[in-house]
């Protein structure tokens, strides 16, 4: 099990972060290579595949979860899961193609009432791919069933 899988509950085929590149107390940079054999490329779009924007956003949100999990590690506060509470100001700037490797950068802007207000961006080389602001809470959802 790699470091990413040790920190967050996401698993393939819904894990969109390959590795952690760097981190500080309030930032984390991760990397993801979008493999040409990923199943969603068959339908988005046949003959001219691009990575769905919603999955690029999910990669940012998972990177935010990694940042929180790494902050909580060793503090005994890591029970539960990261819950996305808010998404704002999403801007898509350029497409990501099968085989591209992107860098995902997330930082905590503020903590308010148990919510972590964060900013994330994705870059493909020197090109900015997307920016998004979002909020995450780390908790056990009421009624969650362990599978």
N, C-alpha and C positions, 0 to 999 in steps of 0.2 A: 504494500500500500504506500503510495507516495504522500508527500507532505500535504498536497491539496486535499486528497481524500481523507487524511487524518484530521483535517481541520473542519471541513464542511460535509453535510450529509449528501450532497449531490453525487450522482454516479452516472456513468455512461448508460444510455446515450444522451443523457441530459446534463452532462458536465462539459462546460465550455471554457475551462481554464486548464492549461497544461502544466504550468509551473509558476512559482513565485520567483520574481527576478530580484526585487529589493523591497525593503519595508522600513518605516520609521514608526514612531508611536501613532502618528495620525495619517500616514500614507502607505499605500501598497501598490507596487507595479507587478503585473502578471503578464504572461505571454500565452498566446493561443495560435496554433497553426490549424487552419481550416482544411481538413483533409479532402482530397478529391473524391473519395469513396463515401462521403457522408450521405445518408439516404435522402435528406431533404433536397439535395441538389437535383435529384431526379424530377422534381416537380417545380423547382424555383430557379430558373426556368429551363425547360427542356431545350437543349441546344445552345443555350446562352446562360449558364448558371451564375447566380450571384448569391451571396450569403444574406439571408433574410435579416432585415433591420431589427426585428424583435429578438432574434438570437444574439445579435451584437449587443443589444441592450442587456439581455440576460447574462452575457459574459461580464459586463460591467457590474451587474448586481451580484453575481457570484464572487467577483473580486472584492466588492464591499463586504460580503459575508466573510471572506478570508481575512480581511483586515480586522473585523470585529472579533472573529474567532482567535486570531493571533494575539489580540489585546487581552482577551479573557483567559487565554491559556495559563494554567497554573494558579488562577484566582478562584477556582471552584465555582465559576459562574457561567459555565458553558452548556448547561442543560438547555434543551429547547432547540429551536431552529430560527434562522433569520427569516423574518416576515417583512416583505415589501409593503410599505404603508403609503408611499406617495411617489409619483413620477412627474417631473416638470421640465420644461424647457429642452426637450429633445430636439437636436438638430443633426440631421444626416448630411454629410458633406461630400463623401465619395464612396463608391461601392467597394466591397471586399469580395475577391474571387476565390474559387477553390485553389488551394495551395498557398495562399497568402498567409504570412505570419504577422500578427498584430501585437502591439503592446497596449495594455490596459492599465490606466492610471486612475486610482481612486484616492480621495482625501476626505477626511472628516472636517466639515465646516463648523458644525455646532452640535451640541448635545442638549436636548430639551425634553423633559418629561419622559425619559426612557426611550426617546427616538434619536437616532443618529442621522443628522442631516448631512448628506454627502454630495460630492461632485465627482463625476467620472468622465473620462474621455478615452477614445481609442485612436491609435495612430497606426498607419500602415507605412513603415519607413518614415519619410518626412511629411506624408500626407495626413491631415487630420480627417478621421472617418466620422466620428460623432462626438457630441457632448451631451451630457444629461445630468440633471440634478435629481436626487431621490432621497427618500427617508426609509430607514430600516429599524425595526424593533427586533430584539432577540428574546423569544419567549416560547413557551409550550402552548400551542393553540388549544383552546377548550375543545374537548371531544376528540383530540388526536388519538388515533389508533396506531399502535406499533405493528408493523407488518413483518 
